[in-house]
């Protein structure tokens, strides 16, 4: 067993997941997410627009699992 200052090597590698959900769907979900969790960060429509303006979807050559858009509408 390692002492307090040692770390065990990770058993798994990290994997990025991309869930392609459109702006309109996220706007629809915002009130529900904010009301269900008292610790949720409040996101305004303007903040969401700012995020979408700066966000770049993963490129084809990046090691990312992309979930199909069908999942995003459920």
C-alpha positions as CSV (number, residue, x, y, z in Angstrom):
1,X,0.0,0.0,0.0
2,X,1.4,3.4,-0.9
3,X,2.1,6.0,1.8
4,X,0.0,9.1,2.0
5,X,2.0,10.9,-0.6
6,X,2.3,8.2,-3.2
7,X,-0.2,7.5,-6.0
8,X,-1.2,4.2,-7.6
9,X,-1.0,4.3,-11.4
10,X,-4.3,4.7,-13.1
11,X,-5.9,1.4,-14.1
12,X,-7.7,3.0,-17.1
13,X,-6.9,5.6,-19.6
14,X,-9.0,8.7,-20.0
15,X,-11.4,9.0,-22.8
16,X,-13.2,12.2,-24.0
17,X,-16.9,11.9,-24.8
18,X,-18.6,14.4,-27.1
19,X,-22.4,14.6,-26.9
20,X,-23.6,16.8,-29.8
21,X,-26.5,18.6,-28.4
22,X,-27.7,21.7,-30.1
23,X,-28.3,25.1,-28.6
24,X,-32.1,24.9,-28.8
25,X,-32.2,21.6,-26.9
26,X,-29.8,22.9,-24.3
27,X,-32.0,26.0,-23.8
28,X,-35.0,23.8,-23.4
29,X,-33.2,21.8,-20.7
30,X,-31.8,24.7,-18.7
31,X,-34.7,25.4,-16.5
32,X,-35.1,21.8,-15.5
33,X,-31.5,21.3,-14.7
34,X,-31.3,24.4,-12.6
35,X,-34.5,23.6,-10.7
36,X,-33.5,20.0,-9.9
37,X,-30.1,20.7,-8.4
38,X,-29.8,23.4,-5.8
39,X,-26.0,23.4,-6.4
40,X,-26.4,23.8,-10.2
41,X,-24.7,26.7,-11.9
42,X,-27.3,29.1,-13.4
43,X,-26.6,29.4,-17.1
44,X,-28.3,32.3,-18.9
45,X,-29.2,32.1,-22.6
46,X,-26.6,34.8,-23.2
47,X,-23.9,32.6,-21.5
48,X,-24.9,29.7,-23.6
49,X,-24.6,31.8,-26.7
50,X,-21.1,32.8,-25.6
51,X,-20.1,29.2,-25.1
52,X,-21.4,28.2,-28.5
53,X,-19.5,31.1,-30.1
54,X,-16.2,29.8,-28.6
55,X,-16.7,26.0,-28.7
56,X,-15.0,23.9,-31.4
57,X,-16.4,20.4,-31.9
58,X,-13.8,17.6,-32.0
59,X,-11.9,17.2,-35.2
60,X,-12.0,13.9,-37.1
61,X,-8.4,13.1,-36.1
62,X,-9.0,13.5,-32.3
63,X,-9.4,10.5,-30.1
64,X,-13.0,11.2,-29.0
65,X,-16.0,9.0,-28.7
66,X,-18.9,10.9,-30.4
67,X,-22.4,9.8,-29.4
68,X,-24.9,10.0,-32.1
69,X,-27.3,13.0,-32.3
70,X,-30.3,10.6,-31.7
71,X,-29.1,10.3,-28.1
72,X,-29.2,14.1,-27.7
73,X,-32.9,14.3,-28.2
74,X,-34.0,11.9,-25.5
